[in-house]
């Protein structure tokens, strides 16, 4: 007797995808310029963000572009501080002092953007 393939359960597939997303490992690289106040603030803000939202599932590398100027061109850094999310794909970039938590949450796909046009109540 042959076993019939059953169609995938959409809810189960959604739950599996959500669980995999919750376990995703983030590889982040923050480019700063020396020890400026702006760079220091970005480092503090990003470390705090990572511990609050990605605890135990991130790698953070901080690169001082004044010590590694060749990376500016190869990584296409146009401003600093710049955060690049290498993994999970897609690659994303954030520029600034990393104080806009909501923007980073959305950019890292950790939170859905709120609709600009709320749906009418039913």
Biopython code that builds the backbone (N, CA, C, O; Angstrom):
import numpy as np
from Bio.PDB.StructureBuilder import StructureBuilder

atoms = [
    (1, "UNK", "N", (0.854, -1.174, 0.000)),
    (1, "UNK", "CA", (0.000, 0.000, 0.000)),
    (1, "UNK", "C", (0.900, 1.238, 0.000)),
    (1, "UNK", "O", (1.822, 1.338, 0.810)),
    (2, "UNK", "N", (0.628, 2.188, -0.919)),
    (2, "UNK", "CA", (1.422, 3.399, -1.007)),
    (2, "UNK", "C", (0.852, 4.458, -0.082)),
    (2, "UNK", "O", (-0.361, 4.616, 0.057)),
    (3, "UNK", "N", (1.771, 5.175, 0.543)),
    (3, "UNK", "CA", (1.351, 6.278, 1.410)),
    (3, "UNK", "C", (1.152, 7.508, 0.542)),
    (3, "UNK", "O", (2.016, 7.875, -0.254)),
    (4, "UNK", "N", (0.008, 8.131, 0.710)),
    (4, "UNK", "CA", (-0.295, 9.313, -0.070)),
    (4, "UNK", "C", (0.384, 10.515, 0.569)),
    (4, "UNK", "O", (0.359, 10.677, 1.789)),
    (5, "UNK", "N", (0.996, 11.365, -0.269)),
    (5, "UNK", "CA", (1.571, 12.596, 0.256)),
    (5, "UNK", "C", (0.447, 13.564, 0.570)),
    (5, "UNK", "O", (-0.432, 13.808, -0.256)),
    (6, "UNK", "N", (0.487, 14.104, 1.764)),
    (6, "UNK", "CA", (-0.523, 15.079, 2.142)),
    (6, "UNK", "C", (0.035, 16.470, 1.918)),
    (6, "UNK", "O", (1.232, 16.698, 2.092)),
    (7, "UNK", "N", (-0.818, 17.392, 1.537)),
    (7, "UNK", "CA", (-0.334, 18.753, 1.324)),
    (7, "UNK", "C", (0.191, 19.326, 2.638)),
    (7, "UNK", "O", (-0.317, 18.991, 3.709)),
    (8, "UNK", "N", (1.195, 20.179, 2.562)),
    (8, "UNK", "CA", (1.745, 20.733, 3.790)),
    (8, "UNK", "C", (0.707, 21.573, 4.520)),
    (8, "UNK", "O", (-0.114, 22.256, 3.907)),
    (9, "UNK", "N", (0.764, 21.505, 5.804)),
    (9, "UNK", "CA", (-0.129, 22.290, 6.642)),
    (9, "UNK", "C", (0.436, 23.713, 6.683)),
    (9, "UNK", "O", (1.540, 23.932, 7.181)),
    (10, "UNK", "N", (-0.318, 24.669, 6.162)),
    (10, "UNK", "CA", (0.168, 26.046, 6.089)),
    (10, "UNK", "C", (0.537, 26.597, 7.463)),
    (10, "UNK", "O", (1.546, 27.290, 7.595)),
    (11, "UNK", "N", (-0.250, 26.306, 8.471)),
    (11, "UNK", "CA", (0.036, 26.794, 9.813)),
    (11, "UNK", "C", (1.321, 26.177, 10.337)),
    (11, "UNK", "O", (2.140, 26.872, 10.939)),
    (12, "UNK", "N", (1.507, 24.894, 10.119)),
    (12, "UNK", "CA", (2.730, 24.226, 10.572)),
    (12, "UNK", "C", (3.951, 24.802, 9.857)),
    (12, "UNK", "O", (4.995, 25.007, 10.476)),
    (13, "UNK", "N", (3.821, 25.062, 8.562)),
    (13, "UNK", "CA", (4.928, 25.641, 7.793)),
    (13, "UNK", "C", (5.257, 27.038, 8.307)),
    (13, "UNK", "O", (6.429, 27.394, 8.435)),
    (14, "UNK", "N", (4.241, 27.818, 8.599)),
    (14, "UNK", "CA", (4.435, 29.165, 9.130)),
    (14, "UNK", "C", (5.113, 29.122, 10.497)),
    (14, "UNK", "O", (6.032, 29.895, 10.765)),
    (15, "UNK", "N", (4.659, 28.225, 11.350)),
    (15, "UNK", "CA", (5.258, 28.088, 12.675)),
    (15, "UNK", "C", (6.714, 27.631, 12.579)),
    (15, "UNK", "O", (7.561, 28.102, 13.338)),
    (16, "UNK", "N", (7.010, 26.719, 11.653)),
    (16, "UNK", "CA", (8.386, 26.254, 11.461)),
    (16, "UNK", "C", (9.278, 27.386, 10.965)),
    (16, "UNK", "O", (10.417, 27.530, 11.410)),
    (17, "UNK", "N", (8.756, 28.185, 10.044)),
    (17, "UNK", "CA", (9.527, 29.325, 9.527)),
    (17, "UNK", "C", (9.779, 30.342, 10.631)),
    (17, "UNK", "O", (10.874, 30.898, 10.722)),
    (18, "UNK", "N", (8.786, 30.589, 11.464)),
    (18, "UNK", "CA", (8.944, 31.538, 12.571)),
    (18, "UNK", "C", (9.971, 31.027, 13.582)),
    (18, "UNK", "O", (10.782, 31.804, 14.087)),
    (19, "UNK", "N", (9.940, 29.743, 13.876)),
    (19, "UNK", "CA", (10.906, 29.163, 14.810)),
    (19, "UNK", "C", (12.319, 29.255, 14.250)),
    (19, "UNK", "O", (13.257, 29.575, 14.979)),
    (20, "UNK", "N", (12.473, 28.977, 12.959)),
    (20, "UNK", "CA", (13.796, 29.076, 12.327)),
    (20, "UNK", "C", (14.284, 30.510, 12.356)),
    (20, "UNK", "O", (15.466, 30.759, 12.593)),
    (21, "UNK", "N", (13.380, 31.463, 12.115)),
    (21, "UNK", "CA", (13.740, 32.881, 12.151)),
    (21, "UNK", "C", (14.185, 33.281, 13.546)),
    (21, "UNK", "O", (15.150, 34.031, 13.695)),
    (22, "UNK", "N", (13.493, 32.789, 14.575)),
    (22, "UNK", "CA", (13.846, 33.103, 15.959)),
    (22, "UNK", "C", (15.214, 32.552, 16.343)),
    (22, "UNK", "O", (15.830, 33.037, 17.292)),
    (23, "UNK", "N", (15.696, 31.545, 15.617)),
    (23, "UNK", "CA", (16.993, 30.943, 15.917)),
    (23, "UNK", "C", (18.087, 31.399, 14.956)),
    (23, "UNK", "O", (19.227, 30.946, 15.056)),
    (24, "UNK", "N", (17.744, 32.296, 14.023)),
    (24, "UNK", "CA", (18.712, 32.748, 13.023)),
    (24, "UNK", "C", (19.909, 33.405, 13.704)),
    (24, "UNK", "O", (19.765, 34.133, 14.686)),
    (25, "UNK", "N", (21.079, 33.133, 13.164)),
    (25, "UNK", "CA", (22.324, 33.723, 13.669)),
    (25, "UNK", "C", (22.622, 34.962, 12.832)),
    (25, "UNK", "O", (22.646, 34.901, 11.602)),
    (26, "UNK", "N", (22.847, 36.081, 13.506)),
    (26, "UNK", "CA", (23.106, 37.344, 12.838)),
    (26, "UNK", "C", (24.600, 37.628, 12.840)),
    (26, "UNK", "O", (25.263, 37.543, 13.874)),
    (27, "UNK", "N", (25.114, 37.963, 11.675)),
    (27, "UNK", "CA", (26.510, 38.365, 11.535)),
    (27, "UNK", "C", (26.486, 39.842, 11.165)),
    (27, "UNK", "O", (26.013, 40.225, 10.095)),
    (28, "UNK", "N", (27.004, 40.659, 12.068)),
    (28, "UNK", "CA", (26.955, 42.108, 11.922)),
    (28, "UNK", "C", (28.365, 42.680, 11.936)),
    (28, "UNK", "O", (29.239, 42.198, 12.656)),
    (29, "UNK", "N", (28.571, 43.718, 11.127)),
    (29, "UNK", "CA", (29.861, 44.403, 11.113)),
    (29, "UNK", "C", (29.589, 45.902, 11.185)),
    (29, "UNK", "O", (28.889, 46.459, 10.340)),
    (30, "UNK", "N", (30.154, 46.548, 12.213)),
    (30, "UNK", "CA", (29.982, 47.984, 12.414)),
    (30, "UNK", "C", (31.280, 48.684, 12.051)),
    (30, "UNK", "O", (32.334, 48.391, 12.615)),
    (31, "UNK", "N", (31.198, 49.610, 11.107)),
    (31, "UNK", "CA", (32.352, 50.399, 10.682)),
    (31, "UNK", "C", (32.295, 51.753, 11.384)),
    (31, "UNK", "O", (31.295, 52.465, 11.294)),
    (32, "UNK", "N", (33.365, 52.099, 12.077)),
    (32, "UNK", "CA", (33.452, 53.366, 12.801)),
    (32, "UNK", "C", (34.736, 54.081, 12.398)),
    (32, "UNK", "O", (35.625, 53.497, 11.779)),
    (33, "UNK", "N", (34.812, 55.362, 12.765)),
    (33, "UNK", "CA", (36.025, 56.138, 12.498)),
    (33, "UNK", "C", (36.668, 56.517, 13.818)),
    (33, "UNK", "O", (36.273, 57.491, 14.458)),
    (34, "UNK", "N", (37.645, 55.753, 14.213)),
    (34, "UNK", "CA", (38.392, 56.068, 15.431)),
    (34, "UNK", "C", (37.548, 56.019, 16.682)),
    (34, "UNK", "O", (36.624, 55.216, 16.809)),
    (35, "UNK", "N", (37.893, 56.902, 17.604)),
    (35, "UNK", "CA", (37.233, 56.916, 18.906)),
    (35, "UNK", "C", (36.423, 58.192, 19.102)),
    (35, "UNK", "O", (36.427, 58.784, 20.181)),
    (36, "UNK", "N", (35.734, 58.604, 18.054)),
    (36, "UNK", "CA", (34.904, 59.803, 18.156)),
    (36, "UNK", "C", (33.685, 59.526, 19.043)),
    (36, "UNK", "O", (33.328, 58.374, 19.290)),
    (37, "UNK", "N", (33.061, 60.602, 19.513)),
    (37, "UNK", "CA", (31.843, 60.448, 20.334)),
    (37, "UNK", "C", (30.752, 59.729, 19.544)),
    (37, "UNK", "O", (30.033, 58.890, 20.087)),
    (38, "UNK", "N", (30.636, 60.059, 18.277)),
    (38, "UNK", "CA", (29.603, 59.441, 17.432)),
    (38, "UNK", "C", (29.862, 57.939, 17.290)),
    (38, "UNK", "O", (28.930, 57.137, 17.365)),
    (39, "UNK", "N", (31.113, 57.563, 17.089)),
    (39, "UNK", "CA", (31.468, 56.140, 16.972)),
    (39, "UNK", "C", (31.217, 55.415, 18.289)),
    (39, "UNK", "O", (30.655, 54.320, 18.300)),
    (40, "UNK", "N", (31.628, 56.019, 19.390)),
    (40, "UNK", "CA", (31.440, 55.401, 20.709)),
    (40, "UNK", "C", (29.958, 55.207, 21.011)),
    (40, "UNK", "O", (29.560, 54.175, 21.552)),
    (41, "UNK", "N", (29.145, 56.196, 20.664)),
    (41, "UNK", "CA", (27.695, 56.098, 20.900)),
    (41, "UNK", "C", (27.097, 54.969, 20.057)),
    (41, "UNK", "O", (26.237, 54.227, 20.532)),
    (42, "UNK", "N", (27.552, 54.840, 18.809)),
    (42, "UNK", "CA", (27.053, 53.758, 17.942)),
    (42, "UNK", "C", (27.414, 52.394, 18.521)),
    (42, "UNK", "O", (26.591, 51.479, 18.507)),
    (43, "UNK", "N", (28.624, 52.252, 19.024)),
    (43, "UNK", "CA", (29.065, 50.975, 19.599)),
    (43, "UNK", "C", (28.218, 50.626, 20.819)),
    (43, "UNK", "O", (27.733, 49.501, 20.939)),
    (44, "UNK", "N", (28.041, 51.583, 21.720)),
    (44, "UNK", "CA", (27.243, 51.344, 22.932)),
    (44, "UNK", "C", (25.805, 51.000, 22.560)),
    (44, "UNK", "O", (25.241, 50.034, 23.074)),
    (45, "UNK", "N", (25.211, 51.793, 21.667)),
    (45, "UNK", "CA", (23.817, 51.546, 21.265)),
    (45, "UNK", "C", (23.648, 50.188, 20.603)),
    (45, "UNK", "O", (22.684, 49.476, 20.882)),
    (46, "UNK", "N", (24.577, 49.825, 19.730)),
    (46, "UNK", "CA", (24.452, 48.547, 19.025)),
    (46, "UNK", "C", (24.653, 47.363, 19.964)),
    (46, "UNK", "O", (23.932, 46.370, 19.871)),
    (47, "UNK", "N", (25.617, 47.459, 20.858)),
    (47, "UNK", "CA", (25.807, 46.357, 21.824)),
    (47, "UNK", "C", (24.573, 46.174, 22.693)),
    (47, "UNK", "O", (24.153, 45.047, 22.955)),
    (48, "UNK", "N", (23.995, 47.276, 23.137)),
    (48, "UNK", "CA", (22.769, 47.203, 23.945)),
    (48, "UNK", "C", (21.636, 46.575, 23.128)),
    (48, "UNK", "O", (20.915, 45.709, 23.624)),
    (49, "UNK", "N", (21.483, 47.014, 21.881)),
    (49, "UNK", "CA", (20.454, 46.466, 21.005)),
    (49, "UNK", "C", (20.631, 44.955, 20.845)),
    (49, "UNK", "O", (19.675, 44.192, 20.988)),
    (50, "UNK", "N", (21.858, 44.532, 20.548)),
    (50, "UNK", "CA", (22.133, 43.110, 20.323)),
    (50, "UNK", "C", (21.816, 42.277, 21.560)),
    (50, "UNK", "O", (21.230, 41.200, 21.446)),
    (51, "UNK", "N", (22.192, 42.761, 22.734)),
    (51, "UNK", "CA", (21.925, 42.004, 23.957)),
    (51, "UNK", "C", (20.434, 41.930, 24.261)),
    (51, "UNK", "O", (19.962, 40.931, 24.804)),
    (52, "UNK", "N", (19.688, 42.978, 23.917)),
    (52, "UNK", "CA", (18.248, 42.977, 24.180)),
    (52, "UNK", "C", (17.453, 42.164, 23.159)),
    (52, "UNK", "O", (16.466, 41.519, 23.514)),
    (53, "UNK", "N", (17.876, 42.190, 21.897)),
    (53, "UNK", "CA", (17.051, 41.607, 20.838)),
    (53, "UNK", "C", (17.647, 40.379, 20.153)),
    (53, "UNK", "O", (16.923, 39.636, 19.490)),
    (54, "UNK", "N", (18.943, 40.155, 20.301)),
    (54, "UNK", "CA", (19.597, 39.039, 19.603)),
    (54, "UNK", "C", (20.445, 38.196, 20.561)),
    (54, "UNK", "O", (21.340, 37.476, 20.119)),
    (55, "UNK", "N", (20.182, 38.275, 21.818)),
    (55, "UNK", "CA", (21.020, 37.637, 22.837)),
    (55, "UNK", "C", (21.367, 36.191, 22.485)),
    (55, "UNK", "O", (20.494, 35.348, 22.274)),
    (56, "UNK", "N", (22.681, 35.938, 22.429)),
    (56, "UNK", "CA", (23.165, 34.586, 22.195)),
    (56, "UNK", "C", (23.140, 34.131, 20.749)),
    (56, "UNK", "O", (23.511, 32.993, 20.461)),
    (57, "UNK", "N", (22.713, 34.987, 19.829)),
    (57, "UNK", "CA", (22.641, 34.552, 18.433)),
    (57, "UNK", "C", (23.141, 35.616, 17.463)),
    (57, "UNK", "O", (22.561, 35.847, 16.403)),
    (58, "UNK", "N", (24.238, 36.255, 17.863)),
    (58, "UNK", "CA", (24.830, 37.240, 16.966)),
    (58, "UNK", "C", (26.346, 37.251, 17.101)),
    (58, "UNK", "O", (26.906, 36.900, 18.139)),
    (59, "UNK", "N", (26.987, 37.664, 16.018)),
    (59, "UNK", "CA", (28.416, 37.939, 16.006)),
    (59, "UNK", "C", (28.540, 39.395, 15.597)),
    (59, "UNK", "O", (27.984, 39.809, 14.580)),
    (60, "UNK", "N", (29.268, 40.169, 16.385)),
    (60, "UNK", "CA", (29.450, 41.578, 16.086)),
    (60, "UNK", "C", (30.932, 41.863, 15.951)),
    (60, "UNK", "O", (31.716, 41.623, 16.869)),
    (61, "UNK", "N", (31.298, 42.376, 14.796)),
    (61, "UNK", "CA", (32.677, 42.792, 14.560)),
    (61, "UNK", "C", (32.673, 44.309, 14.402)),
    (61, "UNK", "O", (31.877, 44.865, 13.646)),
    (62, "UNK", "N", (33.574, 44.967, 15.127)),
    (62, "UNK", "CA", (33.693, 46.413, 15.026)),
    (62, "UNK", "C", (34.991, 46.709, 14.295)),
    (62, "UNK", "O", (36.063, 46.267, 14.707)),
    (63, "UNK", "N", (34.883, 47.470, 13.195)),
    (63, "UNK", "CA", (36.031, 47.769, 12.349)),
    (63, "UNK", "C", (36.284, 49.266, 12.360)),
    (63, "UNK", "O", (35.407, 50.062, 12.025)),
    (64, "UNK", "N", (37.503, 49.638, 12.753)),
    (64, "UNK", "CA", (37.911, 51.039, 12.729)),
    (64, "UNK", "C", (38.466, 51.304, 11.330)),
    (64, "UNK", "O", (39.540, 50.816, 10.981)),
    (65, "UNK", "N", (37.731, 52.077, 10.536)),
    (65, "UNK", "CA", (38.144, 52.265, 9.139)),
    (65, "UNK", "C", (39.422, 53.081, 9.011)),
    (65, "UNK", "O", (40.067, 53.045, 7.964)),
    (66, "UNK", "N", (39.799, 53.811, 10.044)),
    (66, "UNK", "CA", (41.077, 54.528, 9.966)),
    (66, "UNK", "C", (42.245, 53.547, 10.055)),
    (66, "UNK", "O", (43.345, 53.860, 9.599)),
    (67, "UNK", "N", (42.025, 52.376, 10.629)),
    (67, "UNK", "CA", (43.054, 51.339, 10.695)),
    (67, "UNK", "C", (42.952, 50.348, 9.536)),
    (67, "UNK", "O", (43.897, 49.606, 9.270)),
    (68, "UNK", "N", (41.818, 50.333, 8.851)),
    (68, "UNK", "CA", (41.585, 49.414, 7.730)),
    (68, "UNK", "C", (40.967, 50.175, 6.559)),
    (68, "UNK", "O", (39.844, 49.868, 6.157)),
    (69, "UNK", "N", (41.672, 51.158, 6.005)),
    (69, "UNK", "CA", (41.082, 51.988, 4.946)),
    (69, "UNK", "C", (40.716, 51.226, 3.678)),
    (69, "UNK", "O", (39.848, 51.677, 2.930)),
    (70, "UNK", "N", (41.344, 50.098, 3.415)),
    (70, "UNK", "CA", (41.018, 49.340, 2.204)),
    (70, "UNK", "C", (39.589, 48.804, 2.238)),
    (70, "UNK", "O", (38.988, 48.573, 1.189)),
    (71, "UNK", "N", (39.046, 48.605, 3.437)),
    (71, "UNK", "CA", (37.677, 48.094, 3.548)),
    (71, "UNK", "C", (36.634, 49.123, 3.146)),
    (71, "UNK", "O", (35.516, 48.764, 2.775)),
    (72, "UNK", "N", (36.993, 50.405, 3.218)),
    (72, "UNK", "CA", (36.045, 51.458, 2.855)),
    (72, "UNK", "C", (35.565, 51.267, 1.422)),
    (72, "UNK", "O", (34.370, 51.359, 1.140)),
    (73, "UNK", "N", (36.491, 51.004, 0.533)),
    (73, "UNK", "CA", (36.121, 50.823, -0.871)),
    (73, "UNK", "C", (35.483, 49.461, -1.113)),
    (73, "UNK", "O", (34.447, 49.368, -1.772)),
    (74, "UNK", "N", (36.085, 48.419, -0.592)),
    (74, "UNK", "CA", (35.558, 47.078, -0.871)),
    (74, "UNK", "C", (34.168, 46.853, -0.278)),
    (74, "UNK", "O", (33.373, 46.097, -0.837)),
    (75, "UNK", "N", (33.870, 47.497, 0.840)),
    (75, "UNK", "CA", (32.539, 47.356, 1.456)),
    (75, "UNK", "C", (31.610, 48.504, 1.078)),
    (75, "UNK", "O", (30.460, 48.554, 1.513)),
    (76, "UNK", "N", (32.121, 49.425, 0.262)),
    (76, "UNK", "CA", (31.340, 50.574, -0.209)),
    (76, "UNK", "C", (30.783, 51.405, 0.957)),
    (76, "UNK", "O", (29.598, 51.736, 0.995)),
    (77, "UNK", "N", (31.660, 51.727, 1.892)),
    (77, "UNK", "CA", (31.285, 52.546, 3.043)),
    (77, "UNK", "C", (31.318, 54.005, 2.602)),
    (77, "UNK", "O", (32.356, 54.496, 2.159)),
    (78, "UNK", "N", (30.188, 54.702, 2.720)),
    (78, "UNK", "CA", (30.127, 56.100, 2.319)),
    (78, "UNK", "C", (29.996, 57.035, 3.518)),
    (78, "UNK", "O", (30.148, 58.249, 3.380)),
    (79, "UNK", "N", (29.717, 56.479, 4.684)),
    (79, "UNK", "CA", (29.587, 57.265, 5.911)),
    (79, "UNK", "C", (29.894, 56.348, 7.084)),
    (79, "UNK", "O", (29.810, 55.124, 6.976)),
    (80, "UNK", "N", (30.246, 56.954, 8.189)),
    (80, "UNK", "CA", (30.494, 56.155, 9.384)),
    (80, "UNK", "C", (29.858, 56.875, 10.572)),
    (80, "UNK", "O", (29.859, 58.105, 10.630)),
    (81, "UNK", "N", (29.327, 56.123, 11.496)),
    (81, "UNK", "CA", (29.244, 54.672, 11.585)),
    (81, "UNK", "C", (28.254, 54.080, 10.582)),
    (81, "UNK", "O", (27.205, 54.654, 10.291)),
    (82, "UNK", "N", (28.630, 52.917, 10.072)),
    (82, "UNK", "CA", (27.768, 52.122, 9.193)),
    (82, "UNK", "C", (27.732, 50.697, 9.720)),
    (82, "UNK", "O", (28.771, 50.093, 9.984)),
    (83, "UNK", "N", (26.529, 50.170, 9.871)),
    (83, "UNK", "CA", (26.335, 48.786, 10.264)),
    (83, "UNK", "C", (25.924, 48.005, 9.024)),
    (83, "UNK", "O", (25.025, 48.416, 8.290)),
    (84, "UNK", "N", (26.590, 46.872, 8.795)),
    (84, "UNK", "CA", (26.200, 45.980, 7.707)),
    (84, "UNK", "C", (25.777, 44.653, 8.312)),
    (84, "UNK", "O", (26.524, 44.025, 9.061)),
    (85, "UNK", "N", (24.550, 44.237, 7.968)),
    (85, "UNK", "CA", (24.075, 42.907, 8.366)),
    (85, "UNK", "C", (24.484, 41.968, 7.242)),
    (85, "UNK", "O", (23.941, 42.032, 6.139)),
    (86, "UNK", "N", (25.443, 41.097, 7.528)),
    (86, "UNK", "CA", (25.927, 40.136, 6.532)),
    (86, "UNK", "C", (24.990, 38.940, 6.435)),
    (86, "UNK", "O", (24.653, 38.502, 5.335)),
    (87, "UNK", "N", (24.574, 38.418, 7.565)),
    (87, "UNK", "CA", (23.676, 37.264, 7.634)),
    (87, "UNK", "C", (22.655, 37.491, 8.731)),
    (87, "UNK", "O", (22.959, 38.178, 9.706)),
    (88, "UNK", "N", (21.475, 36.951, 8.611)),
    (88, "UNK", "CA", (20.935, 36.237, 7.464)),
    (88, "UNK", "C", (20.672, 37.208, 6.314)),
    (88, "UNK", "O", (20.451, 38.402, 6.516)),
    (89, "UNK", "N", (20.703, 36.657, 5.112)),
    (89, "UNK", "CA", (20.433, 37.467, 3.932)),
    (89, "UNK", "C", (18.993, 37.945, 3.963)),
    (89, "UNK", "O", (18.161, 37.264, 4.562)),
    (90, "UNK", "N", (18.653, 39.045, 3.370)),
    (90, "UNK", "CA", (19.470, 39.876, 2.508)),
    (90, "UNK", "C", (20.371, 40.799, 3.318)),
    (90, "UNK", "O", (20.081, 41.129, 4.468)),
    (91, "UNK", "N", (21.465, 41.205, 2.694)),
    (91, "UNK", "CA", (22.389, 42.150, 3.286)),
    (91, "UNK", "C", (21.660, 43.476, 3.489)),
    (91, "UNK", "O", (20.898, 43.918, 2.628)),
    (92, "UNK", "N", (21.901, 44.097, 4.630)),
    (92, "UNK", "CA", (21.265, 45.398, 4.930)),
    (92, "UNK", "C", (22.311, 46.335, 5.505)),
    (92, "UNK", "O", (23.289, 45.890, 6.107)),
    (93, "UNK", "N", (22.105, 47.642, 5.319)),
    (93, "UNK", "CA", (23.015, 48.671, 5.830)),
    (93, "UNK", "C", (22.233, 49.697, 6.642)),
    (93, "UNK", "O", (21.100, 50.047, 6.313)),
    (94, "UNK", "N", (22.867, 50.166, 7.704)),
    (94, "UNK", "CA", (22.300, 51.209, 8.553)),
    (94, "UNK", "C", (23.405, 52.231, 8.805)),
    (94, "UNK", "O", (24.544, 51.863, 9.091)),
    (95, "UNK", "N", (23.072, 53.486, 8.702)),
    (95, "UNK", "CA", (24.046, 54.548, 8.931)),
    (95, "UNK", "C", (23.565, 55.388, 10.102)),
    (95, "UNK", "O", (22.380, 55.707, 10.199)),
    (96, "UNK", "N", (24.489, 55.749, 10.996)),
    (96, "UNK", "CA", (24.151, 56.621, 12.113)),
    (96, "UNK", "C", (24.625, 56.041, 13.429)),
    (96, "UNK", "O", (25.440, 55.118, 13.458)),
    (97, "UNK", "N", (24.108, 56.589, 14.519)),
    (97, "UNK", "CA", (24.584, 56.182, 15.847)),
    (97, "UNK", "C", (23.833, 54.992, 16.437)),
    (97, "UNK", "O", (23.996, 54.682, 17.617)),
    (98, "UNK", "N", (23.023, 54.333, 15.638)),
    (98, "UNK", "CA", (22.292, 53.112, 15.997)),
    (98, "UNK", "C", (21.307, 53.349, 17.152)),
    (98, "UNK", "O", (21.014, 52.438, 17.928)),
    (99, "UNK", "N", (20.808, 54.572, 17.251)),
    (99, "UNK", "CA", (19.866, 54.891, 18.322)),
    (99, "UNK", "C", (18.409, 54.677, 17.909)),
    (99, "UNK", "O", (17.523, 54.702, 18.762)),
    (100, "UNK", "N", (18.146, 54.469, 16.619)),
    (100, "UNK", "CA", (16.775, 54.279, 16.146)),
    (100, "UNK", "C", (16.417, 52.798, 16.198)),
    (100, "UNK", "O", (16.417, 52.105, 15.181)),
    (101, "UNK", "N", (16.118, 52.338, 17.390)),
    (101, "UNK", "CA", (15.865, 50.921, 17.643)),
    (101, "UNK", "C", (14.781, 50.357, 16.739)),
    (101, "UNK", "O", (14.951, 49.275, 16.177)),
    (102, "UNK", "N", (13.684, 51.060, 16.589)),
    (102, "UNK", "CA", (12.570, 50.561, 15.778)),
    (102, "UNK", "C", (13.002, 50.345, 14.328)),
    (102, "UNK", "O", (12.647, 49.340, 13.712)),
    (103, "UNK", "N", (13.763, 51.286, 13.792)),
    (103, "UNK", "CA", (14.240, 51.175, 12.411)),
    (103, "UNK", "C", (15.150, 49.961, 12.242)),
    (103, "UNK", "O", (15.081, 49.268, 11.227)),
    (104, "UNK", "N", (15.996, 49.705, 13.228)),
    (104, "UNK", "CA", (16.900, 48.554, 13.161)),
    (104, "UNK", "C", (16.118, 47.253, 13.311)),
    (104, "UNK", "O", (16.391, 46.283, 12.604)),
    (105, "UNK", "N", (15.155, 47.223, 14.216)),
    (105, "UNK", "CA", (14.317, 46.029, 14.372)),
    (105, "UNK", "C", (13.633, 45.664, 13.056)),
    (105, "UNK", "O", (13.611, 44.497, 12.666)),
    (106, "UNK", "N", (13.083, 46.651, 12.383)),
    (106, "UNK", "CA", (12.405, 46.412, 11.106)),
    (106, "UNK", "C", (13.418, 46.013, 10.046)),
    (106, "UNK", "O", (13.174, 45.085, 9.276)),
    (107, "UNK", "N", (14.548, 46.700, 9.998)),
    (107, "UNK", "CA", (15.574, 46.418, 9.006)),
    (107, "UNK", "C", (16.195, 45.043, 9.141)),
    (107, "UNK", "O", (16.620, 44.447, 8.151)),
    (108, "UNK", "N", (16.248, 44.534, 10.371)),
    (108, "UNK", "CA", (16.778, 43.189, 10.602)),
    (108, "UNK", "C", (15.690, 42.130, 10.542)),
    (108, "UNK", "O", (15.933, 40.965, 10.853)),
    (109, "UNK", "N", (14.494, 42.533, 10.142)),
    (109, "UNK", "CA", (13.341, 41.629, 10.051)),
    (109, "UNK", "C", (12.981, 41.012, 11.394)),
    (109, "UNK", "O", (12.522, 39.872, 11.460)),
    (110, "UNK", "N", (13.189, 41.765, 12.454)),
    (110, "UNK", "CA", (12.804, 41.300, 13.783)),
    (110, "UNK", "C", (11.413, 41.806, 14.163)),
    (110, "UNK", "O", (10.807, 41.332, 15.123)),
    (111, "UNK", "N", (10.924, 42.767, 13.401)),
    (111, "UNK", "CA", (9.593, 43.322, 13.629)),
    (111, "UNK", "C", (9.038, 43.791, 12.299)),
    (111, "UNK", "O", (9.780, 44.274, 11.444)),
    (112, "UNK", "N", (7.744, 43.648, 12.127)),
    (112, "UNK", "CA", (7.075, 44.097, 10.906)),
    (112, "UNK", "C", (6.866, 45.608, 10.979)),
    (112, "UNK", "O", (6.580, 46.153, 12.045)),
    (113, "UNK", "N", (7.007, 46.267, 9.857)),
    (113, "UNK", "CA", (6.725, 47.701, 9.782)),
    (113, "UNK", "C", (5.227, 47.899, 9.949)),
    (113, "UNK", "O", (4.425, 47.113, 9.445)),
    (114, "UNK", "N", (4.862, 48.948, 10.656)),
    (114, "UNK", "CA", (3.451, 49.267, 10.807)),
    (114, "UNK", "C", (2.959, 49.898, 9.519)),
    (114, "UNK", "O", (3.641, 50.726, 8.915)),
    (115, "UNK", "N", (1.790, 49.503, 9.117)),
    (115, "UNK", "CA", (1.218, 50.014, 7.875)),
    (115, "UNK", "C", (0.973, 51.502, 7.990)),
    (115, "UNK", "O", (0.501, 51.984, 9.020)),
    (116, "UNK", "N", (1.292, 52.232, 6.933)),
    (116, "UNK", "CA", (1.040, 53.669, 6.910)),
    (116, "UNK", "C", (-0.454, 53.947, 6.790)),
    (116, "UNK", "O", (-0.926, 55.021, 7.163)),
    (117, "UNK", "N", (-1.195, 52.970, 6.265)),
    (117, "UNK", "CA", (-2.645, 53.120, 6.097)),
    (117, "UNK", "C", (-3.338, 52.010, 6.875)),
    (117, "UNK", "O", (-3.517, 50.905, 6.363)),
    (118, "UNK", "N", (-3.729, 52.304, 8.118)),
    (118, "UNK", "CA", (-4.390, 51.250, 8.896)),
    (118, "UNK", "C", (-5.689, 50.802, 8.228)),
    (118, "UNK", "O", (-6.415, 51.599, 7.634)),
    (119, "UNK", "N", (-5.956, 49.515, 8.343)),
    (119, "UNK", "CA", (-7.171, 48.982, 7.746)),
    (119, "UNK", "C", (-8.376, 49.411, 8.578)),
    (119, "UNK", "O", (-8.280, 49.519, 9.801)),
    (120, "UNK", "N", (-9.492, 49.652, 7.933)),
    (120, "UNK", "CA", (-10.688, 50.082, 8.665)),
    (120, "UNK", "C", (-11.207, 48.970, 9.582)),
    (120, "UNK", "O", (-11.064, 47.783, 9.287)),
    (121, "UNK", "N", (-11.800, 49.374, 10.678)),
    (121, "UNK", "CA", (-12.361, 48.409, 11.628)),
    (121, "UNK", "C", (-13.531, 47.700, 10.977)),
    (121, "UNK", "O", (-14.291, 48.292, 10.211)),
    (122, "UNK", "N", (-13.661, 46.436, 11.291)),
    (122, "UNK", "CA", (-14.749, 45.670, 10.684)),
    (122, "UNK", "C", (-15.822, 45.419, 11.677)),
    (122, "UNK", "O", (-16.827, 44.787, 11.353)),
]
sb = StructureBuilder()
sb.init_structure("model")
sb.init_model(0)
sb.init_chain("A")
sb.init_seg("    ")
for serial, (resi, resn, name, xyz) in enumerate(atoms, 1):
    if name == "N":
        sb.init_residue(resn, " ", resi, " ")
    sb.init_atom(name, np.array(xyz, "f"), 0.0, 1.0, " ", f" {name:<3s}", serial, name[0])
structure = sb.get_structure()
